[in-house]
Amino acid sequence: MSVLTVPGAPAASPPVLSPVFAPVFSPEEITARARQIRRPVHVVSAPDGRELGIATGPVPDGPVLGTLPPLYPEWLGGRTFCEAHGVRFPYVAGEMANGIATTRMVSAMARAEMLGFFGAGGLAYPDVERAVHALARELDTRDNWGVNLIHSPAEPELEFRVAELLVSAGVPRISASAFMELTPAVVLCSARGLRRDPEGAVVRRTRLLAKVSRPEVAERFLSPAPPVLLDQLVARGKLTRQEAELAALVPVAEDITVEADSGGHTDNRPLQALLPRIAALRDTLCRRFGYPRPVRLGAAGGLGTPDAVAAAFALGASYVVIGSVNQTATEAGLSDEAKTMLCDADVSDVTMAPAADMFELGVKLQVLSRGTMFAQRAGRLHSAYRAHGSLEEIPAALRASIERDVLRAPFDEVWQRTRAFWARRDPAEITRAEADPKHRMALVFRWYLGSSSQWAITGEASRRADYQIWCGPAMGAFNQWVAGTFLAAPANRSVVQIALNLLEGAAVVTRAHQLRTYGVPLTAEAFSFPPRELA
């Protein structure tokens, strides 16, 4: 190691490294030192040349085989994601429908220099409108927040109305989820406000993040918006001709969230197979269309531990989206009873059940199975719907069983409740149901599916066995990770503490894997990170 000398002065002696910086060679000492991720790490060899060890801090004397720079959680993902969204960390608190991802959660994430989305899916328009205006007032100087736009095939008018609200209110970020095809609503969110900057580059006013779990859906968001949809929006006066022309030059979304085995809507695909497939598709389409800016890929689903988050970044994710584990956060809009049920879940305590918003299509979502009978009861309803053409065709014995054990009310009574709901939300549904007995049956059965989610949100004690709680295996993994730590207590589970611990832990795990690839001996503890209070 070279030493600086002053002309005419005696040569200085080489500095002696303090014990805190001296090389270590035992696996236990290496593990302890490796956790100091914010210091450079030097891989060194022992004097006999037969052992590998590490030193942190100043470069030590002796053979240095390699140096790893400091590692910060901020640097785990793609820097362009943080730059594009004005955040410090490549981390997103995902939207959980029915307002479970609350405005309070979104605000907390924004102030912590991360990104969060309000869970607008499933809510009535006035509820979404109130949340949007509340967030816009509270976070008026920030643009690192957003609102969800969920695909609503049974309510396309509501979907478009929500999209118009988001763009007119200037919501800076929109997360599009559950889309199988592009719709006028999602294209409007992508194209409204497009313009060129003084250098001629296309600039977005609103940034769209699209959740996808299928390559064919990813291709639609990675491509420019279809001319037919752009022309329709121009003809309706929803886009200018200039906006439509610019939309033909850019992808519908420049952030694609690859959603794997998540709670709620999911295709149960493993991230390690899905993300590389969509990454290759992304590269192909970016070359084909000649986009001037890269399209970023994020990872969602199954991310409940530092190991999983580190693995997502290692696969090439620019950012991670954490969803269902945040349902146990203090800011989450879920009852204490439902949170307790989630805190007791293990990785196998999940199952698939019919989705309320896509009931007629047979779409399923992933829910908690432990402590609730929702999945079995919802499955009975869907089987009856498929087997019969109307409520009147259902055999008397089956009808009695469903009314007694599932709905806890006669069909006629549930229909009156359902009718009152749609009279407020969309009267056209009543007209359709009265003309189509099978649709009337679907609406009656969907009453149970929709109500079961609300019972979990409000904590309706009499319907605890009917709670619909969206949940994937990541919840159980999270519970095992935090067991015995300060995060085991629900009162300590703020959305920001969950985020900081997952990111810090992912950085620690990443450092351990870096050192392992150099042949440095480590203990098993090097690949774990117990949660602790972080600032």
Secondary structure, DSSP 8 states (H G I E B T S, - for coil): ------TTS---------TTTS-B-SHHHHHHHHT-TTS-EEEEE-TTSS-EEEEESS--SS-EEEEE----GGGSS-HHHHHHHT-SSSEEE---TTTTS-HHHHHHHHHTTSEEEE--TT--HHHHHHHHHHHHHHTTT--S-EEEEE--TT-HHHHHHHHHHHHHTT-SEEEEES-SS--HHHHHHHHTT-EE-TTS-EE-SSEEEEEESSHHHHHHHHS---HHHHHHHHHTTSS-HHHHHHHTTS-S-SEEEEE-S-SEE-----HHHHHHHHHHHHHHHHHHHT-SS--EEEEESS--SHHHHHHHHHTT-SEEEE-GGGGGSTTSSS-HHHHHHHHT--TT-EEEEE-STTTTTT-EEEEE-TT--HHHHHHHHHHHHHH-SSGGGS-HHHHHHHIIIIISS-HHHHHHHHHHHHHHH-THHHHHHHH-HHHHHHHHHHHHHHHHHHHHHHT-GGGGGG---B--HHHHHHHHHHTTSGGGSGGG--HHHHHHHHHHHHHHHHHHHHHHHTT----GGGG--------
